[in-house]
Amino acid sequence: MSNILRTLAEKAQPRHTALVIVDMQNDFCAQGGYLQRTRAESGRHPIRVDENAAIADRIGALADGARRSGAAVAWLRSVYDFKYLAEAHVAMRDAEGCCMEGTWGADFFRIQPREGDIVVDKHTFSGFHETGLHAQLQERGIRTLVMAGVATNVCVDSTLRHGFFLGYHIVVAEDCVGSGNAAGHEGTLSTVRVNFGEVTTSVELLRLFGKHAPADALSAL
């Protein structure tokens, strides 16, 4: 039991850490994307997307720092054509149209994967359910997941819980996650602090990653 990772610094060692970027896609994040558009059209309280650009920029900076330090970077991308969804998922949707395969809505928002990153398509809220994510992380010796993306209380939450059940240490970068549901966002962060792992900032994670980055990479900053 002596090798259990207990502190944030131990958990965030780049050699066994993956930054997992969840659903940073136009239909979830962009003005005119599915969530913002359909909420406005239905007359329901619209989803606010104005904070998503800043979230994306912070995730991009964190991903750059992770790569420089040797940590893995994994991207989850939702593809929600009804042909891929379970009946229970279809029943919760008003109509087909969110993150349709090959569309602008399914494209990444503002930030993009780089060569060497992991990219995994998923057809439900958890990035581990019937995907190759776990196998790819295990091949790289990953023990810790640093979670970023949207929505905090839906796909980020579902993926981090699934990851915890698979044995991964969980760290949430609180300034790199977002949701249109403020109560749900805060609820997930509170639950992680108590039950699943660590909640910290991208600034702190960049500081920890920076301790392990090669000197030539640091001089380029």
Secondary structure as GFF3:
##gff-version 3
##sequence-region A 1 221
A	DSSP	alpha_helix	8	11	.	.	.	ID=ss1
A	DSSP	three_ten_helix	14	16	.	.	.	ID=ss2
A	DSSP	beta_strand	17	22	.	.	.	ID=ss3
A	DSSP	alpha_helix	26	29	.	.	.	ID=ss4
A	DSSP	alpha_helix	34	42	.	.	.	ID=ss5
A	DSSP	alpha_helix	52	69	.	.	.	ID=ss6
A	DSSP	beta_strand	72	78	.	.	.	ID=ss7
A	DSSP	three_ten_helix	82	84	.	.	.	ID=ss8
A	DSSP	alpha_helix	87	91	.	.	.	ID=ss9
A	DSSP	three_ten_helix	104	106	.	.	.	ID=ss10
A	DSSP	beta_strand	118	122	.	.	.	ID=ss11
A	DSSP	alpha_helix	133	139	.	.	.	ID=ss12
A	DSSP	beta_strand	144	150	.	.	.	ID=ss13
A	DSSP	pi_helix	152	156	.	.	.	ID=ss14
A	DSSP	alpha_helix	157	165	.	.	.	ID=ss15
A	DSSP	beta_strand	169	178	.	.	.	ID=ss16
A	DSSP	alpha_helix	182	191	.	.	.	ID=ss17
A	DSSP	pi_helix	192	196	.	.	.	ID=ss18
A	DSSP	beta_strand	197	200	.	.	.	ID=ss19
A	DSSP	alpha_helix	202	210	.	.	.	ID=ss20
A	DSSP	alpha_helix	215	219	.	.	.	ID=ss21
###
